[in-house]
Amino acid sequence: MTGRLRPHHVLVCLLLGGHIGGVLAKTRVPDLPRWQVLEFEQRAFWATAASRVELTPAGPEQSRWLLHADSSVADNSEQITLLLAARNGAVLQRERLSHGNEEQRYKLYDYRTDSILRERREPRGQAAAPPREWPLSSRREIDYPEAAHATAITADYALLPLADRFNAGDAQSAEILVHTDLNFYRVRMSRGHGITVDADFQIIGGEHVAGQRATQSVTLQVTPVGTQQDEPDFSLLGLYGRITILFDEATGLPLQLRGTAPRLGAAHINLRAVQMRDDLTWGGRLQDGSIDQRATPQPATPQPATPQPATPDPAR
């Protein structure tokens, strides 16, 4: 069952001199990002954190998008599927299958007009059956916060394509709400100063890229909305707190995410592979066939290893 687009999902509030802008909320169906698949990874002495995110159209008109995400660290993993309104990133339906400590849980969130229907299922001896057919362990309705009347609600992984869209625009800031399990958060995007990072990733079906890259940064400032119904649980690729996404200045690819990881403190996770929708020649080839010199990789400089972030706790 697919959730309906709620009336107050019409606009995402953009703070641009007090005016409502059109960076995240589009009057037409926006184009998909140039990337189709992003793969991130960070290794440390005790485990490897990895996430794969794929974004595809949910139909021929591309008014809805499907986002599939797979994340893992150590023995914990999660698989996420999001049905999104392409125009503003509002989540219409979300599925989460988690594995950890020999436990499995499946959760379905249906974003209806007046509330969110949340169902949780556990295998209980029926692990071979599809998760949607596992025995129901709980069902509840979650009320939307008052702030949802003015701002769209999305999910954490959808912040990647939304930040991509924001980075490509010219607004100085934008806001959107994020629903986790029982909690809601306000995420404010703003522009910052980019830094030079050492890239090292594979273009799937193409070349390997390694070298210094100039970046543009988008910072995500996260604050709770209303009374929290559960312990703090916001994260993006295992990072929480103030998160910075560093986009390649020449191509717009997200090269690195920086934030705070549980028990580790400051951490980052790097782009390791990307599948493009078009034929990107990594010399920064422009549409007229000329070469954008900004996209030419420079020799890499050594960087100290940074502990990896943990993925969200599968026990949620």
C-alpha positions as CSV (number, residue, x, y, z in Angstrom):
1,M,0.0,0.0,0.0
2,T,1.4,3.3,-1.0
3,G,1.1,6.5,1.0
4,R,-0.5,9.6,-0.5
5,L,1.2,12.9,-1.0
6,R,0.1,15.1,1.8
7,P,-1.1,18.7,1.1
8,H,1.5,20.3,3.3
9,H,4.2,18.6,1.2
10,V,3.6,21.2,-1.5
11,L,6.7,23.3,-0.5
12,V,9.9,22.9,1.4
13,C,10.6,26.0,3.4
14,L,13.8,27.8,2.2
15,L,15.2,30.5,4.3
16,L,16.4,33.0,1.7
17,G,15.9,36.5,3.0
18,G,12.5,35.4,4.4
19,H,11.2,34.2,1.0
20,I,10.1,30.8,0.0
21,G,12.4,29.6,-2.7
22,G,12.4,26.7,-5.2
23,V,15.6,24.8,-4.6
24,L,14.2,21.6,-3.0
25,A,10.6,22.1,-4.0
26,K,10.3,22.2,-7.8
27,T,7.3,23.3,-9.9
28,R,8.3,20.7,-12.5
29,V,9.6,17.2,-12.0
30,P,13.4,17.6,-11.3
31,D,16.0,15.6,-13.0
32,L,17.6,12.7,-11.2
33,P,21.2,13.3,-10.0
34,R,24.0,12.5,-12.5
35,W,24.9,9.5,-10.2
36,Q,22.7,6.4,-10.0
37,V,24.7,4.5,-7.4
38,L,27.0,5.8,-4.6
39,E,29.2,3.4,-2.6
40,F,30.9,4.7,0.6
41,E,33.4,3.0,2.8
42,Q,35.7,3.6,5.7
43,R,38.0,1.1,7.3
44,A,39.5,1.1,10.8
45,F,41.5,-1.4,12.9
46,W,38.4,-3.3,14.1
47,A,35.7,-3.1,11.4
48,T,34.6,-1.7,8.0
49,A,31.6,0.6,7.6
50,A,30.0,0.5,4.1
51,S,26.9,2.0,2.5
52,R,25.5,1.6,-1.0
53,V,22.8,4.0,-2.2
54,E,20.9,3.6,-5.5
55,L,18.4,6.1,-6.8
56,T,16.0,5.2,-9.7
57,P,12.7,6.5,-11.1
58,A,9.6,4.7,-9.7
59,G,7.8,5.0,-13.0
60,P,8.0,6.3,-16.5
61,E,7.0,9.9,-15.6
62,Q,9.8,10.1,-12.9
63,S,7.5,12.0,-10.5
64,R,8.4,9.4,-7.8
65,W,11.8,8.0,-7.1
66,L,12.9,4.8,-5.4
67,L,15.9,4.9,-3.1
68,H,17.5,1.6,-2.1
69,A,20.2,1.7,0.6
70,D,22.3,-1.1,2.1
71,S,24.6,-0.3,5.1
72,S,26.7,-2.5,7.3
73,V,29.3,-2.4,10.1
74,A,30.8,-5.5,11.7
75,D,27.8,-7.9,12.2
76,N,25.1,-5.3,11.9
77,S,23.3,-4.4,8.7
78,E,20.2,-2.7,7.4
79,Q,18.4,-2.5,4.0
80,I,16.2,0.5,3.3
81,T,13.7,1.2,0.6
82,L,12.2,4.7,0.2
83,L,9.4,5.8,-2.1
84,L,9.9,9.6,-2.6
85,A,8.1,12.4,-4.2
86,A,10.7,13.6,-6.7
87,R,9.7,17.3,-6.6
88,N,10.5,17.9,-2.9
89,G,11.9,14.6,-1.5
90,A,8.9,13.9,0.7
91,V,8.8,10.3,1.8
92,L,5.7,8.4,0.9
93,Q,6.6,4.9,2.1
94,R,9.6,3.4,3.9
95,E,10.8,-0.1,4.6
96,R,13.6,-1.2,6.9
97,L,15.0,-4.7,7.3
98,S,17.7,-4.9,10.0
99,H,20.0,-7.7,11.0
100,G,22.2,-7.9,14.2
101,N,23.0,-10.0,17.2
102,E,21.1,-12.9,15.5
103,E,18.0,-10.8,15.4
104,Q,16.0,-9.6,12.4
105,R,13.3,-6.9,12.3
106,Y,11.2,-5.5,9.5
107,K,9.4,-2.2,9.7
108,L,7.0,-0.6,7.3
109,Y,6.1,3.1,7.5
110,D,3.1,4.3,5.4
111,Y,2.9,8.1,5.3
112,R,-0.8,8.9,5.2
113,T,-2.7,12.1,5.1
114,D,-3.1,12.5,8.9
115,S,-0.6,10.2,10.4
116,I,2.1,7.6,9.8
117,L,1.2,3.9,10.1
118,R,4.2,2.0,11.6
119,E,4.2,-1.8,11.5
120,R,6.9,-4.0,12.9
121,R,7.3,-7.7,12.1
122,E,9.7,-10.4,13.3
123,P,10.4,-13.8,11.8
124,R,9.4,-16.0,14.9
125,G,10.5,-19.2,13.1
126,Q,9.4,-18.0,9.7
127,A,12.7,-16.4,8.5
128,A,12.3,-18.1,5.1
129,A,9.2,-16.2,4.3
130,P,9.2,-12.7,2.8
131,P,9.6,-10.1,5.6
132,R,6.3,-8.5,4.8
133,E,4.7,-11.9,5.7
134,W,6.4,-12.3,9.0
135,P,4.1,-12.2,12.1
136,L,3.1,-8.7,13.2
137,S,4.7,-7.7,16.5
138,S,3.3,-4.2,16.7
139,R,1.3,-1.6,14.9
140,R,0.8,2.0,15.8
141,E,0.0,5.4,14.3
142,I,2.4,8.3,14.7
143,D,1.1,11.9,14.6
144,Y,2.8,14.4,12.5
145,P,4.4,17.3,14.3
146,E,2.9,20.8,14.0
147,A,6.0,21.9,11.9
148,A,4.9,19.4,9.2
149,H,2.2,21.8,8.0
150,A,4.9,24.0,6.5
151,T,7.8,21.7,5.7
152,A,8.1,18.4,3.9
153,I,9.0,15.2,5.7
154,T,11.7,12.9,4.4
155,A,14.0,10.1,5.6
156,D,17.7,10.2,6.4
157,Y,19.1,8.6,3.2
158,A,17.0,11.0,1.1
159,L,19.2,13.8,2.4
160,L,21.9,12.7,-0.1
161,P,20.0,13.6,-3.3
162,L,18.4,16.6,-1.6
163,A,21.8,18.0,-0.5
164,D,23.0,17.3,-4.1
165,R,20.1,19.4,-5.4
166,F,20.8,22.1,-2.8
167,N,24.5,22.2,-3.7
168,A,23.6,22.7,-7.4
169,G,21.3,25.7,-6.6
170,D,22.1,29.1,-5.3
171,A,20.0,29.4,-2.1
172,Q,22.0,30.0,1.0
173,S,20.0,27.7,3.2
174,A,17.0,25.3,3.2
175,E,15.1,23.3,5.7
176,I,13.3,19.9,5.7
177,L,12.0,17.6,8.4
178,V,13.4,14.0,8.9
179,H,11.4,11.2,10.5
180,T,13.4,8.4,12.0
181,D,11.5,5.7,14.0
182,L,9.4,7.6,16.5
183,N,11.2,11.0,16.4
184,F,11.3,14.0,14.1
185,Y,14.2,16.3,13.4
186,R,14.6,19.6,11.6
187,V,17.6,19.6,9.2
188,R,18.9,22.9,8.0
189,M,21.2,22.9,5.0
190,S,23.7,25.7,4.6
191,R,26.7,26.4,2.5
192,G,30.2,26.3,3.9
193,H,33.8,26.6,2.8
194,G,35.1,23.6,0.9
195,I,38.4,22.0,1.5
196,T,40.8,19.9,-0.6
197,V,40.3,16.1,-0.1
198,D,42.2,13.1,-1.4
199,A,39.8,11.2,-3.6
200,D,40.2,7.5,-4.3
201,F,37.2,5.9,-6.0
202,Q,36.1,3.8,-9.0
203,I,33.7,4.9,-11.7
204,I,31.8,1.7,-12.3
205,G,32.4,0.7,-16.0
206,G,35.0,3.5,-16.3
207,E,38.2,4.7,-14.8
208,H,39.7,4.8,-11.3
209,V,40.0,8.3,-9.8
210,A,42.8,9.2,-7.3
211,G,44.1,12.6,-6.4
212,Q,43.4,15.9,-4.7
213,R,40.0,17.4,-5.3
214,A,38.7,20.9,-4.6
215,T,35.2,20.7,-2.9
216,Q,32.1,22.7,-2.0
217,S,30.5,21.9,1.3
218,V,26.9,21.6,2.5
219,T,26.4,21.5,6.2
220,L,23.5,19.7,7.9
221,Q,22.5,21.2,11.2
222,V,20.1,18.8,13.0
223,T,17.7,19.7,15.9
224,P,14.9,17.7,17.5
225,V,11.3,18.7,16.7
226,G,8.7,18.5,19.4
227,T,8.8,16.0,22.3
228,Q,11.1,13.1,21.4
229,Q,9.3,9.8,21.8
230,D,12.6,7.8,21.9
231,E,16.3,8.3,22.5
232,P,18.1,10.4,20.0
233,D,18.5,8.3,16.8
234,F,19.3,10.6,13.9
235,S,22.2,9.6,11.7
236,L,23.3,9.7,8.1
237,L,25.6,6.8,7.0
238,G,26.3,6.3,10.7
239,L,27.3,9.9,11.4
240,Y,25.4,12.2,13.7
241,G,25.7,15.7,15.1
242,R,26.8,18.5,12.7
243,I,27.3,16.7,9.3
244,T,29.3,18.1,6.4
245,I,29.0,16.7,2.9
246,L,31.9,17.6,0.6
247,F,31.0,17.8,-3.1
248,D,33.5,17.7,-5.9
249,E,33.7,21.3,-7.2
250,A,34.0,20.2,-10.8
251,T,31.5,17.3,-11.1
252,G,29.2,17.7,-8.1
253,L,29.9,14.1,-6.8
254,P,29.7,13.7,-3.0
255,L,33.3,12.7,-2.1
256,Q,33.1,12.6,1.7
257,L,30.8,13.0,4.7
258,R,32.2,14.3,8.0
259,G,30.5,14.2,11.4
260,T,30.6,12.3,14.7
261,A,30.5,8.6,15.1
262,P,29.3,6.7,18.3
263,R,32.2,5.9,20.7
264,L,34.7,7.3,18.2
265,G,34.2,11.1,18.0
266,A,35.1,12.9,14.8
267,A,35.0,10.6,11.8
268,H,34.4,10.6,8.0
269,I,33.3,8.2,5.3
270,N,34.6,8.3,1.8
271,L,33.2,7.7,-1.7
272,R,34.6,4.5,-3.0
273,A,32.6,3.9,-6.2
274,V,30.0,5.6,-8.3
275,Q,27.8,4.5,-11.2
276,M,26.8,7.4,-13.4
277,R,23.6,7.8,-15.5
278,D,25.6,9.4,-18.3
279,D,29.1,8.9,-19.7
280,L,31.2,11.1,-17.6
281,T,34.8,11.4,-18.7
282,W,36.7,12.0,-15.6
283,G,38.9,14.8,-17.1
284,G,35.8,16.9,-16.4
285,R,34.6,16.8,-20.1
286,L,32.0,19.5,-20.6
287,Q,28.9,19.3,-22.8
288,D,30.7,21.1,-25.7
289,G,33.4,18.4,-25.6
290,S,36.1,20.6,-24.0
291,I,38.0,19.6,-20.9
292,D,37.3,21.3,-17.5
293,Q,40.8,21.6,-16.1
294,R,39.4,21.8,-12.5
295,A,38.5,18.1,-12.8
296,T,42.1,17.0,-13.5
297,P,43.2,14.9,-10.5
298,Q,46.4,16.0,-8.6
299,P,48.8,13.7,-6.8
300,A,47.4,12.5,-3.5
301,T,48.9,13.4,-0.2
302,P,49.0,11.0,2.7
303,Q,46.2,11.3,5.4
304,P,46.1,9.7,8.8
305,A,43.5,7.0,9.1
306,T,40.2,8.0,10.6
307,P,38.0,5.6,12.5
308,Q,34.9,4.6,10.6
309,P,31.3,5.6,11.6
310,A,28.9,2.9,12.8
311,T,25.7,2.4,10.8
312,P,22.4,3.0,12.6
313,D,21.6,0.5,15.4
314,P,19.7,-2.4,13.8
315,A,17.9,-3.0,17.1
316,R,15.7,0.0,16.4
